[in-house]
Amino acid sequence: MSSRVMVALSGGVDSAVVAWLLREQGNAVQCLHMTNWDADDGYCRAAEDLQDARQICRQLDLPLHRVNFASEYRRQVFADFLSEHRHGRTPNPDVLCNREIKFGVMKQYAARLGIDYLATGHYARLRHVNGELQLLKGRDASKDQSYFLHALDASALDKVLFPLGEYTKTEAREWARTARLSIAGKKDSTGICFIGERPFAQFLSRYIDARPGPVLTPEGKQLGQHRGLAFYTLGQRQGLGIGGRSGATEDPWYVAEKRAADNALIVVQGHDHPLLYAERLLASQMHWINQPPVALGAGSLRCSAKTRYRQADQACWAKRIDPDTIEILFDQPQRSMTPGQYAVLYDGERCLGGGRIAATGWRSNPGRVQAG
């Protein structure tokens, strides 16, 4: 049966293929293109993406709606992005962008137009089990985007289609060529959600004042001066301005800590320095796609977690601290887990939910963590 489907059309390959696939299946397809960043500074590709979206719709003979949620984006996503940086954390705006914009105001807008389903180019899957809607990883492990969708409620995923979830990026590009779409060779978008790729420190300095401070070794030796903690992230190697100076070896330096108490940037030498690793984290602002797992109420949950996109699943125990916070204890130490980023939990291929990393550290008692 034909359905009325609204495709979130970015102007890229994935969403264009989604529109083509759904049309080929006999659905009544419309397309919706969002412009959510209104600063014309030479880096944003919004105008180019809009022209590509228009060309796609001309080729596929589909209607195109254009909407601008720039004010909602600045208020509901970008304000949080700046606040996190000002507090020395490293946010991931794509998560809030999905929750607040793509599956928030955009989905509401499409619903007012009387559509049956909203479709996007995300590499993720949905399934119904005993009346429960579950979010699953995409089949293409290298493109799985369930990490960015973990903050959605099951209700937000209702009446949503992820047509590419069962396929690979290679197959999507082959379909784009089969359909002779003008954007078949277009590169994937990168950078900040809706803002794009740009010199990050230069961009951030437009909104956050520099607060220079010392660059220190763990022993307290000063190696240089940083421009402000907001402009660095844990594990960072490039842009520290200290080269191999003052080190016992020529190994590169990495950011190990952003110490707000004295505005110091702590750096260590060597990719595998112990201070770059931790075995546990606290995740706050926890969100569960469905109900919290029963095991959390009885003790500890055996599961896996990701602390960054495209990371392989890491075996762990999760333990509830309070309704808003969990502790995650990993079987193996994890490198550069970063406050402000997200820890996302999985049960096999199912995404359970996640929360913001609030703190990291080592176990007080070394040894394997036991359930309960």
C-alpha positions in Angstrom: 0.0 0.0 0.0 1.3 3.4 -1.0 2.2 5.7 2.0 2.7 9.4 2.1 6.4 9.8 3.0 8.4 12.9 3.8 12.1 12.5 3.1 14.5 14.7 4.9 16.6 15.7 1.9 20.0 17.2 2.8 21.3 17.4 -0.8 23.7 14.5 -0.2 23.9 11.0 -1.5 22.2 9.1 1.3 19.0 11.1 1.5 18.7 11.3 -2.3 18.9 7.5 -2.5 16.2 7.2 0.2 13.9 9.4 -1.9 14.6 7.4 -5.0 14.1 4.0 -3.2 10.8 5.0 -1.7 9.5 6.4 -4.9 10.5 3.2 -6.7 8.5 1.3 -4.1 5.4 3.2 -5.1 5.1 5.6 -2.2 3.8 9.2 -2.5 7.1 10.9 -1.7 7.7 14.5 -0.8 11.0 16.0 0.2 11.9 18.5 2.9 15.2 20.5 3.0 16.3 22.3 6.2 18.6 25.3 6.4 19.5 25.7 10.0 22.6 27.9 10.0 22.1 31.4 8.7 25.6 32.9 9.0 27.2 33.3 5.6 30.9 33.1 6.4 32.3 31.3 3.4 32.4 27.9 5.1 28.7 26.8 5.3 27.6 24.9 2.3 23.9 25.6 2.8 23.4 27.3 -0.5 25.1 24.5 -2.4 23.2 21.8 -0.6 19.9 23.6 -1.4 20.7 23.7 -5.1 21.6 20.0 -5.0 18.3 19.2 -3.2 16.4 21.1 -5.9 18.3 19.3 -8.7 17.5 15.9 -7.0 13.8 16.7 -6.8 13.8 17.8 -10.5 15.4 14.6 -11.5 13.0 12.5 -9.5 9.9 14.7 -10.1 9.2 15.2 -6.4 7.9 18.2 -4.6 10.4 20.0 -2.3 9.6 21.9 0.9 12.2 24.3 2.2 12.2 25.2 5.9 14.4 27.3 8.1 14.8 26.2 11.8 17.8 28.5 12.4 16.3 30.1 15.5 15.4 26.7 17.0 18.8 25.3 16.2 20.6 28.2 17.9 18.4 28.0 21.0 18.1 24.2 21.4 21.4 22.9 20.0 24.0 25.6 19.5 23.5 27.3 22.9 24.2 24.0 24.6 27.3 23.5 22.4 28.8 26.8 23.5 27.9 26.3 27.2 29.6 22.9 27.2 32.8 24.4 25.7 32.8 27.3 28.2 32.7 24.8 31.0 35.7 22.9 29.6 33.8 20.0 28.1 33.7 18.7 24.6 30.1 18.4 23.3 28.7 16.4 20.4 26.0 18.6 18.8 24.8 15.9 16.4 23.0 14.1 19.3 20.9 17.1 20.2 20.5 18.0 16.6 18.8 14.7 16.0 16.6 15.0 19.1 15.6 18.6 18.9 15.6 19.4 15.2 15.5 16.4 12.9 13.1 14.3 15.0 11.7 17.2 16.9 10.6 20.3 15.1 11.1 18.8 11.6 9.0 15.8 12.3 6.3 18.0 13.8 6.4 20.2 10.7 6.0 17.1 8.5 3.2 15.8 10.6 1.2 19.0 10.1 1.4 18.4 6.3 -0.4 15.1 6.8 2.4 12.6 6.1 2.3 9.0 7.2 6.1 8.5 7.7 9.3 10.6 8.0 12.3 9.0 6.3 16.0 9.9 6.7 19.3 8.7 5.4 20.5 7.4 8.8 22.3 4.0 8.8 20.2 2.5 11.6 17.3 0.0 11.9 14.0 -0.2 13.8 12.1 -3.3 14.9 9.0 -4.1 16.9 9.2 -6.7 19.6 6.2 -7.5 21.7 4.7 -4.0 21.0 8.1 -2.3 21.8 9.9 -0.2 19.2 13.6 -0.9 19.4 16.6 1.0 17.8 19.2 -1.3 16.2 22.6 -0.7 14.7 22.9 -0.3 10.9 24.1 -3.4 9.0 27.1 -1.4 7.8 29.3 -1.3 10.9 31.5 1.4 9.4 28.5 3.7 8.9 26.2 2.7 11.8 24.6 5.9 13.2 22.7 4.6 16.2 25.2 6.3 18.4 23.8 9.7 17.3 20.2 8.5 17.8 20.4 7.2 21.3 18.8 10.3 22.9 15.5 9.7 21.1 12.4 8.3 22.7 10.7 5.4 21.1 7.8 7.7 20.5 10.1 10.0 18.4 11.0 7.0 16.3 7.4 6.0 15.7 6.4 6.6 12.1 10.0 6.9 11.0 11.8 5.0 8.2 15.5 4.3 7.9 15.6 2.7 4.4 19.4 2.5 4.3 19.7 0.6 7.6 19.9 -2.8 5.9 22.5 -1.7 3.4 26.0 -0.4 3.0 27.4 3.0 1.9 28.9 1.3 -1.1 25.4 0.0 -2.1 23.9 3.5 -1.6 26.5 5.0 -4.0 25.8 2.3 -6.6 22.1 3.1 -6.4 22.8 6.8 -6.8 24.7 5.9 -10.0 21.9 3.5 -11.2 19.4 6.3 -10.7 21.8 8.7 -12.5 21.5 11.2 -9.7 23.6 14.3 -10.2 25.1 14.0 -6.7 26.2 10.4 -7.1 29.9 11.4 -6.6 29.3 14.0 -3.9 31.5 13.6 -0.8 29.9 13.0 2.6 29.4 16.0 4.8 31.7 16.5 7.8 32.1 18.9 10.7 29.5 20.4 13.1 25.9 19.5 12.5 24.4 22.0 10.0 27.4 24.3 10.3 29.9 22.2 8.4 33.6 21.8 8.3 35.7 24.8 9.1 38.8 25.9 11.1 37.4 24.9 14.5 39.4 27.1 16.9 38.8 30.2 14.7 35.1 29.5 14.6 34.8 28.9 18.3 36.8 32.1 19.1 33.9 34.1 17.6 31.7 33.0 20.5 34.1 32.2 23.4 36.8 34.5 24.9 40.3 33.1 25.1 41.6 32.4 28.6 45.3 31.6 28.2 47.0 29.4 30.8 49.9 27.1 31.3 50.7 23.9 29.5 52.1 21.6 32.1 53.5 18.1 32.5 51.9 16.0 35.2 54.9 16.8 37.4 54.2 20.6 37.0 56.8 21.6 34.5 55.6 24.3 32.2 56.1 23.7 28.5 54.2 26.6 27.1 50.9 28.5 27.1 47.5 27.5 25.8 44.9 29.8 24.4 42.0 28.6 26.5 40.8 25.2 27.7 37.7 25.4 25.5 39.9 25.1 22.4 41.3 21.6 23.3 40.0 18.1 23.8 41.4 15.1 25.6 43.7 13.0 23.4 44.4 15.9 21.1 47.9 15.9 19.5 47.9 18.6 16.9 48.0 22.3 17.7 49.6 22.2 21.1 52.5 24.4 20.1 55.1 22.6 22.1 56.5 20.1 19.6 58.9 17.6 21.2 60.5 20.2 23.5 61.3 19.4 27.1 60.6 15.7 26.6 62.8 12.7 27.4 62.1 11.4 23.9 60.9 12.7 20.6 57.4 11.1 21.2 54.5 13.5 20.5 52.6 15.2 23.2 48.9 14.6 24.0 46.3 16.4 26.1 45.6 14.3 29.2 43.6 16.7 31.3 41.9 20.1 31.2 42.3 21.3 34.8 39.8 24.0 35.4 40.9 24.7 39.0 44.1 26.5 37.8 43.2 26.8 34.1 46.0 24.4 33.2 46.3 22.1 30.2 48.1 18.8 31.3 50.0 17.0 28.5 51.8 13.7 28.4 54.3 12.2 25.9 53.4 9.0 24.0 50.2 7.7 22.5 49.8 5.0 25.2 50.7 7.1 28.2 48.8 5.7 31.3 47.2 9.1 32.1 45.4 8.9 28.7 43.5 5.8 29.9 40.7 5.1 32.4 38.6 2.1 33.4 35.4 3.8 34.6 33.1 6.7 33.9 30.1 8.4 35.2 27.4 9.3 32.7 24.7 11.8 33.7 21.5 13.0 32.0 20.8 9.4 31.2 18.2 8.7 28.5 16.7 5.3 27.7 15.0 4.7 24.4 12.5 2.4 26.1 12.3 1.6 29.8 15.6 1.2 31.8 16.8 -2.4 31.7 15.5 -4.5 34.6 19.0 -5.6 35.5 19.9 -2.0 36.5 17.4 -2.1 39.3 18.6 -5.5 40.6 22.4 -4.7 40.5 24.6 -4.3 37.4 23.8 -4.6 33.7 26.2 -6.6 31.5 26.4 -4.8 28.2 28.7 -3.0 25.8 29.3 0.7 25.4 30.8 3.2 22.9 32.3 6.5 24.1 32.7 7.9 20.6 31.3 7.3 17.1 32.7 4.3 15.2 34.3 2.9 18.2 34.1 -0.9 18.5 31.8 -2.2 21.2 33.6 -2.2 24.6 32.5 -4.9 27.1 31.4 -3.4 30.4 29.1 -3.4 33.5 26.7 -0.5 34.0 25.5 0.3 37.5 22.8 2.9 38.4 23.9 5.6 40.8 20.7 7.5 40.8 17.8 7.9 38.3 19.9 10.3 36.2 23.4 8.8 36.5 25.1 5.5 35.8 28.6 4.2 36.4 30.2 2.2 33.6 33.1 -0.1 34.5 35.0 -1.4 31.4 36.7 -4.7 31.1 39.7 -3.0 29.5 41.0 0.6 30.0 39.6 3.1 27.5 41.7 5.9 25.9 40.7 9.6 26.1 37.1 9.3 27.3 36.0 12.9 27.2 33.6 14.7 29.5 30.8 16.2 27.4 30.8 13.4 24.9 28.3 10.5 25.1 28.5 7.0 26.5 26.0 4.9 24.6 25.0 1.4 25.8 24.2 -1.6 23.6 22.8 -5.1 24.2 24.2 -6.8 21.1 22.8 -4.9 18.1 20.2 -3.1 20.1 20.9 0.5 21.3 19.6 0.9 24.8 20.3 4.6 25.4 23.1 6.7 26.8 24.2 9.8 28.7 26.8 12.5 28.8 30.2 11.6 30.2 30.6 13.6 33.4 33.8 12.1 34.9 36.3 9.4 34.3 38.8 7.5 36.5 40.3 4.3 37.6 38.7 1.6 39.9 39.6 2.0 43.5 40.1 -1.8 43.8 42.0 -3.2 40.8 40.7 -6.5 39.4 37.7 -7.8 37.4 34.4 -6.0 38.2 31.7 -8.4 39.3 28.0 -8.0 38.7 25.9 -6.7 41.6 
